[in-house]
Amino acid sequence: MISEKEVNEQLKAAMKSGEKTKLSVLRMLLSEIKNKKIADLVKELDDDKVLGLVQKMIKQHKESIEKFKEGNRDDLVQKEAEELVILEAYLPKQITEEELAKLVAETITELGAQTIKDMGKVMNCVMAKVKGSADGRLVSKTVKEKLEKNN
């Protein structure tokens, strides 16, 4: 987990070492943190909210990479990919697809989920358990596959 304080410390370190890309990414993240604090009317964000912002930025970068690939903008794909690597370093260790499949199967059993109509219930529970250690799209795909097999 990363805190706002750690982001500030790493920003200072990036300034001193001259890492321009990392500095840019951390400035964007700090901007997101400040905007969220203003929107939520709080003085400080907890680590979970900071993690949520990092995940949101990762999702945006992945979408941008796809769009830039469609537009044959390899220069922008490269830039976004470099920034994405920096952001992903702030995520908790990602669980494997096998671990995720096992967790989803256990959750389906726990909740007694039967059909695809139960997907939202299962998704909420699984996302709470993985807390940033699995991509939402992968979780969604796995839950959907498991629920469809039950039918």
C-alpha positions, 0 to 999 in steps of 0.5 A: 500500500502507498500513502500520500506521505510516501508519494511526496517522499518519492516525488522529492527523490525523483526530483533529486535523481532527475527521473523525469517520467517518474516525476511526471507520474508522481505529480499527476498522482499527487494532483489526483490525491489533492482533487479527491481530498477537495471532493471528499472534504478531508485533510488526508486520504487513507491508503485504500483511497490512494490505492483506488486512485492509482488503480484508476490511473492505471486503467486510464493508461491502459485505455490510452495505450489501446487508443494510441495503438489504434491510431498508430501513435507508437510514440504515445504508446511508449510514453503511456507504457513507461508511465504505466510501469511506474504506476503498477509498482505501487500496486500490491503483489498481484495474485495469479489467475489460478489463485483468483479462480480458486478465490472466485470458486470459494466465494461462489460457494460461500454466497450460494451463487447460482446464475449470472444474475448473482454476478454483482454480489460475487464481484463485490465480495471478490473485489473486497477480498483482493483489494488491488491485487487483481485487475477488475477486468480479470476478476469480472471475466473469471466470475462470469466464466465460473457462473456460466459453468454452473448453468 
